[in-house]
Amino acid sequence: MRMNSEQVELSVKVIRKYFADAAVWLFGSRVDDARKGGDFDFYIETALPDIALPMARTRGDLTDSLGMKVDLAVNNHTGDKPIFHIARANGIRLT
């Protein structure tokens, strides 16, 4: 995993600021130690019904804190998307 412990702690703190009940995974290129570069991709599971504003705020705060582009896939169990299955199956759970 190409994310140090400080980045993990900071990311989880920011995500839980807006999604208090969140289960969080890192997925995408950052889970592969052999790759270089890449943004941070987080998969979040939450029971929060309205995710638009928390998602925007989380992305902004994470981008500012990590100094890199951040992508979020947020599953509040109101729909099903293939990315949710991919992220959960191939990602690394952070919380």
Buried (B, 14 or more C-beta within 10 A) or exposed (E): EBBEEEBBEBBBEBBBEBBEEBBBBBBBBBBEEEEEEBEBBBBBBBEBEEBEEBBEEBBEBBBEBBEEEBBBBBBBEEEEEEBBEBBBEEBBEBE
